[in-house]
Amino acid sequence: MIIKVVPVLAVAGVLVAPGVARATTPGEPVPRVMAALGDSISSGYNSCGFFISCRSRSWSSGRNAAVDSHYGRLAALGPGLAPKNYAVPGSTSADLLGQVRKAVAARADYVTVLIGAQDACTASERQMTPVAVYRQRLEQALNELRAGVPGVRVLIASIPDVHRLWRVAKDQAVARGVWRVGRICPSMLARPTSTAKADVLRRTHVRERVIDYNREAAEVCAARLWCRTDRGAVFSYPFTLKQVSRWDYFHPNVAGQKVLAELTFGNGFTWADPR
């Protein structure tokens, strides 16, 4: 979705300043195959063109140097890393298991997951994925991934704060028009200028649902030694319109993808220094 000072955030009972890597020794060995799983954000959607996935700009597996993705950083540590990107625009937690099976088939030993925005960005507040269902799907996917690739390491990125997106773009007439015509995240972005109680509560409930998803993901990951999260860094990052695609005023542009890469890589695994 440039790095600014980010407030300290508590996730899964741990207080950590986002962007600061944990001092863990020895470092993890550099993976041979990595895979990006998730939705349109990880596919680089709208970061290089009009309503298309730009996987080369993905914060996770992208090859474009401007993004400085996980792939680019890991490839600099060891040759031969193969990047795969199975993220699909519009995916919800219900689609994660199918993507996991592709990662297993590719023998991916490093997997990034960013999923849940589309579980909250539904046609109405009532249609959001229940929290318990989101957790169950995530646990099932992670368990199958580990069973298929016993040495896999997983990084789960927190879901961005879509309520902040509403706040930073709601006064832009173009953004409001795009949201309306494209029916983009109606549960949060419908009637963006309304101050009616029902609309204020609706936005609050969607934000709370995203927070709940992030909490559940952090708990699920904490129970698995081979899993890391960004400890809320993406959710808490105060992004601006300069980091949002002007095609849809929703997805991160190249600058936003670069921020996502920095926040998540710095708060994930500590990799072995080959020197």
Secondary structure, DSSP 8 states (H G I E B T S, - for coil): --------EEETTEEE-TT-----SS-B---SEEEEEESTTTTTTTSSSTT---GGG-TTT---TTT--HHHHHHTTSTT-EEEE---TT--GGGHHHHHHHHHHTT-SEEEEE--HHHHSSSSGGGS--HHHHHHHHHHHHHHHHHHSTT-EEEE-----HHHHHHHHTT-HHHHHHHHHHT-SHHHHSSTT---HHHHHHHHHHHHHHHHHHHHHHHHHHT-TTEEE-TTHHHH----GGGB-TTTSSSB-HHHHHHHHHHHHHTS--B----
